[in-house]
Amino acid sequence: MFQKWMALKFVKAKTGSKVSDSVGTWYVDEKYEGDYVTVAQYLNPIDAHIVSMCLEAAGITAIVADSNMVQTNSLLSIAVGGVRIRVPEMRVAEAEAVIAAFNRGDYALADDADLGQE
């Protein structure tokens, strides 16, 4: 019951506001952008984390789900539907555009790219 009440309290709070109760005080830094939905699935956790970082670099909050389970036992990957990337509902179209750009190779480095290493 307490968790449900706190979740409702956070949803109603404005960005940058302070939420207090008997347990403590929290600051709401992000606005609510909807529930998280799956936008991509990968059998390999490394691929999922790379795409997740591309989404984060584009300013889209992304969660990688089931990564630890698949890394622990790779045979479970197909059973659990692979590693999922989840983003807020309001950002799905943007996330799909970033994922499409990644799949096209827009984020690939050239073979002769200067990485700043000697």
Backbone as CSV, one residue per row, in Angstrom:
resi,resn,N_x,N_y,N_z,CA_x,CA_y,CA_z,C_x,C_y,C_z
1,MET,0.821,-1.194,0.000,0.000,0.000,0.000,0.869,1.263,0.000
2,PHE,1.938,1.250,0.825,2.807,2.422,0.910,3.466,2.720,-0.433
3,GLN,3.955,1.661,-1.119,4.620,1.868,-2.404,3.662,2.459,-3.431
4,LYS,2.432,1.977,-3.445,1.439,2.488,-4.380,1.147,3.969,-4.088
5,TRP,1.041,4.320,-2.807,0.792,5.700,-2.418,1.950,6.589,-2.826
6,MET,3.185,6.130,-2.620,4.360,6.925,-2.995,4.428,7.099,-4.505
7,ALA,4.095,6.051,-5.255,4.122,6.158,-6.711,3.127,7.219,-7.172
8,LEU,1.940,7.229,-6.620,0.948,8.244,-6.981,1.425,9.630,-6.589
9,LYS,2.078,9.725,-5.446,2.566,11.006,-4.975,3.647,11.547,-5.923
10,PHE,4.539,10.677,-6.411,5.582,11.093,-7.343,4.988,11.532,-8.683
11,VAL,3.982,10.814,-9.146,3.366,11.146,-10.428,2.736,12.536,-10.372
12,LYS,2.138,12.884,-9.249,1.475,14.175,-9.112,2.456,15.316,-8.852
13,ALA,3.696,14.988,-8.467,4.675,16.022,-8.135,5.195,16.692,-9.401
14,LYS,5.544,17.944,-9.289,6.122,18.680,-10.410,7.621,18.445,-10.462
15,THR,8.181,18.602,-11.654,9.618,18.465,-11.813,10.322,19.494,-10.936
16,GLY,11.354,19.047,-10.237,12.106,19.933,-9.368,11.473,20.138,-8.006
17,SER,10.331,19.498,-7.752,9.664,19.682,-6.461,10.193,18.696,-5.427
18,LYS,9.838,18.926,-4.196,10.271,18.096,-3.083,9.076,17.291,-2.588
19,VAL,9.259,15.988,-2.394,8.208,15.117,-1.885,8.676,14.596,-0.534
20,SER,7.869,14.814,0.501,8.249,14.392,1.854,7.172,13.509,2.466
21,ASP,7.591,12.634,3.335,6.672,11.843,4.147,7.404,11.494,5.439
22,SER,6.871,10.564,6.206,7.472,10.223,7.489,8.803,9.489,7.343
23,VAL,9.058,8.916,6.173,10.280,8.152,5.951,11.432,9.060,5.536
24,GLY,11.165,10.046,4.706,12.238,10.910,4.240,11.758,11.916,3.216
25,THR,12.698,12.547,2.555,12.408,13.561,1.547,13.110,13.184,0.249
26,TRP,12.389,13.288,-0.856,12.936,12.989,-2.169,12.698,14.178,-3.081
27,TYR,13.546,14.322,-4.049,13.385,15.380,-5.036,13.043,14.745,-6.378
28,VAL,12.034,15.281,-7.023,11.597,14.760,-8.318,12.368,15.516,-9.398
29,ASP,13.274,14.816,-10.083,14.124,15.449,-11.086,13.589,15.309,-12.503
30,GLU,12.819,14.286,-12.760,12.346,14.039,-14.115,10.826,14.095,-14.158
31,LYS,10.303,14.517,-15.301,8.855,14.500,-15.442,8.411,13.101,-15.878
32,TYR,7.192,12.779,-15.563,6.649,11.464,-15.891,6.375,11.400,-17.387
33,GLU,6.976,10.430,-18.064,6.816,10.300,-19.510,6.075,9.039,-19.908
34,GLY,5.363,8.443,-18.987,4.586,7.252,-19.295,5.279,5.994,-18.796
35,ASP,4.562,4.893,-18.868,5.110,3.603,-18.468,6.193,3.181,-19.456
36,TYR,7.082,2.325,-19.008,8.148,1.836,-19.877,7.619,0.709,-20.763
37,VAL,7.951,0.765,-22.047,7.537,-0.251,-23.011,8.775,-0.775,-23.738
38,THR,8.676,-1.995,-24.224,9.792,-2.622,-24.928,9.859,-2.115,-26.361
39,VAL,11.030,-1.636,-26.763,11.212,-1.157,-28.139,12.157,-2.040,-28.935
40,ALA,12.945,-2.877,-28.272,13.871,-3.767,-28.985,14.217,-4.951,-28.103
41,GLN,14.561,-6.064,-28.761,14.988,-7.269,-28.055,16.230,-7.820,-28.754
42,TYR,17.190,-8.263,-27.969,18.433,-8.823,-28.504,18.757,-10.109,-27.772
43,LEU,19.350,-11.060,-28.487,19.778,-12.298,-27.845,21.087,-12.098,-27.096
44,ASN,21.875,-11.122,-27.517,23.178,-10.854,-26.921,23.085,-9.613,-26.019
45,PRO,23.397,-9.732,-24.733,23.310,-8.583,-23.827,24.226,-7.427,-24.224
46,ILE,25.376,-7.729,-24.817,26.301,-6.665,-25.212,25.666,-5.780,-26.271
47,ASP,24.993,-6.378,-27.247,24.303,-5.592,-28.279,23.242,-4.688,-27.649
48,ALA,22.510,-5.226,-26.692,21.459,-4.443,-26.027,22.053,-3.256,-25.279
49,HIS,23.175,-3.463,-24.613,23.797,-2.367,-23.867,24.368,-1.304,-24.803
50,ILE,24.899,-1.703,-25.940,25.414,-0.727,-26.914,24.274,0.147,-27.431
51,VAL,23.159,-0.468,-27.803,22.004,0.292,-28.296,21.432,1.170,-27.180
52,SER,21.410,0.650,-25.966,20.931,1.428,-24.826,21.773,2.691,-24.637
53,MET,23.076,2.583,-24.790,23.950,3.755,-24.645,23.737,4.756,-25.787
54,CYS,23.411,4.269,-26.984,23.063,5.177,-28.087,21.789,5.954,-27.745
55,LEU,20.826,5.272,-27.150,19.589,5.941,-26.738,19.873,6.968,-25.645
56,GLU,20.696,6.608,-24.672,21.048,7.545,-23.600,21.770,8.764,-24.166
57,ALA,22.658,8.541,-25.155,23.379,9.654,-25.768,22.431,10.582,-26.519
58,ALA,21.314,10.042,-26.994,20.309,10.843,-27.689,19.340,11.509,-26.707
59,GLY,19.557,11.311,-25.413,18.702,11.944,-24.412,17.457,11.155,-24.053
60,ILE,17.427,9.876,-24.401,16.267,9.023,-24.124,16.621,8.072,-22.993
61,THR,15.854,8.096,-21.919,16.091,7.187,-20.810,15.762,5.772,-21.253
62,ALA,16.714,4.853,-21.070,16.510,3.472,-21.495,16.887,2.519,-20.361
63,ILE,16.122,1.444,-20.253,16.386,0.396,-19.267,16.654,-0.898,-20.029
64,VAL,17.717,-1.595,-19.646,18.015,-2.902,-20.224,17.491,-3.946,-19.245
65,ALA,16.518,-4.735,-19.697,15.874,-5.725,-18.830,16.336,-7.138,-19.179
66,ASP,16.477,-7.980,-18.190,16.832,-9.401,-18.297,18.270,-9.634,-18.737
67,SER,19.094,-8.624,-18.697,20.493,-8.780,-19.098,21.236,-9.750,-18.180
68,ASN,21.081,-9.572,-16.880,21.791,-10.434,-15.933,21.349,-11.883,-16.036
69,MET,20.058,-12.099,-16.257,19.558,-13.470,-16.381,20.164,-14.154,-17.602
70,VAL,20.218,-13.437,-18.714,20.761,-14.020,-19.941,22.267,-14.229,-19.821
71,GLN,22.977,-13.323,-19.149,24.412,-13.501,-18.964,24.714,-14.685,-18.041
72,THR,23.847,-14.915,-17.078,24.047,-16.030,-16.159,23.846,-17.365,-16.859
73,ASN,22.824,-17.455,-17.681,22.537,-18.690,-18.409,22.045,-18.316,-19.796
74,SER,22.933,-18.382,-20.769,22.585,-17.953,-22.125,21.490,-18.801,-22.764
75,LEU,21.274,-20.005,-22.260,20.212,-20.847,-22.810,18.825,-20.298,-22.473
76,LEU,18.753,-19.431,-21.469,17.471,-18.833,-21.106,17.099,-17.653,-22.009
77,SER,18.008,-17.225,-22.847,17.772,-16.036,-23.670,16.494,-16.153,-24.491
78,ILE,16.325,-17.259,-25.172,15.136,-17.443,-26.001,13.902,-17.625,-25.124
79,ALA,14.049,-18.307,-24.000,12.913,-18.565,-23.113,12.327,-17.280,-22.537
80,VAL,13.182,-16.306,-22.205,12.679,-15.069,-21.606,12.452,-13.977,-22.651
81,GLY,12.670,-14.296,-23.912,12.448,-13.308,-24.969,13.648,-12.425,-25.222
82,GLY,14.812,-12.865,-24.799,16.026,-12.093,-25.019,16.156,-10.947,-24.027
83,VAL,17.148,-10.109,-24.290,17.375,-8.928,-23.471,16.538,-7.811,-24.077
84,ARG,15.742,-7.157,-23.246,14.816,-6.138,-23.745,15.302,-4.741,-23.419
85,ILE,15.091,-3.827,-24.352,15.342,-2.412,-24.108,13.989,-1.750,-23.961
86,ARG,13.826,-1.058,-22.830,12.544,-0.419,-22.525,12.741,1.083,-22.372
87,VAL,11.798,1.853,-22.933,11.836,3.318,-22.864,10.446,3.825,-22.470
88,PRO,10.351,5.064,-21.981,9.034,5.620,-21.640,8.133,5.713,-22.881
89,GLU,6.841,5.538,-22.664,5.867,5.556,-23.765,5.996,6.787,-24.650
90,MET,6.193,7.939,-24.046,6.234,9.185,-24.809,7.481,9.304,-25.686
91,ARG,8.460,8.448,-25.497,9.712,8.541,-26.245,9.899,7.385,-27.231
92,VAL,8.862,6.575,-27.455,8.976,5.392,-28.304,9.369,5.757,-29.733
93,ALA,8.734,6.750,-30.333,9.036,7.120,-31.720,10.487,7.576,-31.861
94,GLU,10.961,8.379,-30.914,12.352,8.824,-30.938,13.302,7.636,-30.790
95,ALA,12.975,6.732,-29.883,13.818,5.559,-29.650,13.880,4.680,-30.895
96,GLU,12.746,4.484,-31.549,12.734,3.669,-32.764,13.577,4.302,-33.867
97,ALA,13.577,5.630,-33.949,14.406,6.325,-34.936,15.891,6.133,-34.641
98,VAL,16.277,6.203,-33.377,17.678,6.004,-32.992,18.097,4.563,-33.267
99,ILE,17.232,3.611,-32.949,17.550,2.199,-33.189,17.675,1.927,-34.689
100,ALA,16.800,2.519,-35.495,16.891,2.360,-36.951,18.199,2.946,-37.472
101,ALA,18.605,4.094,-36.943,19.876,4.711,-37.352,21.044,3.813,-36.960
102,PHE,20.978,3.218,-35.791,22.035,2.289,-35.359,22.106,1.097,-36.296
103,ASN,20.951,0.526,-36.638,20.922,-0.640,-37.530,21.405,-0.312,-38.933
104,ARG,21.202,0.936,-39.390,21.710,1.367,-40.698,23.220,1.570,-40.690
105,GLY,23.797,1.726,-39.516,25.230,1.948,-39.411,25.607,3.408,-39.267
106,ASP,24.644,4.259,-38.949,24.930,5.691,-38.804,25.895,5.998,-37.666
107,TYR,25.987,5.106,-36.683,26.868,5.333,-35.540,28.210,4.609,-35.676
108,ALA,28.421,3.940,-36.792,29.654,3.181,-36.984,30.841,4.117,-37.189
109,LEU,31.978,3.715,-36.655,33.212,4.466,-36.845,33.912,3.990,-38.107
110,ALA,34.558,4.923,-38.798,35.336,4.543,-39.976,36.560,3.735,-39.522
111,ASP,37.078,2.905,-40.435,38.237,2.091,-40.093,39.453,2.923,-39.713
112,ASP,39.554,4.119,-40.288,40.705,4.969,-40.008,40.367,6.103,-39.023
113,ALA,39.330,5.921,-38.214,38.903,6.962,-37.266,39.972,7.199,-36.211
114,ASP,40.194,8.455,-35.873,41.152,8.829,-34.844,40.457,8.735,-33.489
115,LEU,40.867,7.773,-32.687,40.245,7.561,-31.397,41.019,8.224,-30.260
116,GLY,42.038,8.988,-30.619,42.810,9.699,-29.606,43.805,8.823,-28.874
117,GLN,44.066,7.646,-29.392,45.033,6.750,-28.766,46.315,6.746,-29.589
118,GLU,47.417,6.516,-28.923,48.701,6.497,-29.638,49.289,5.130,-29.644
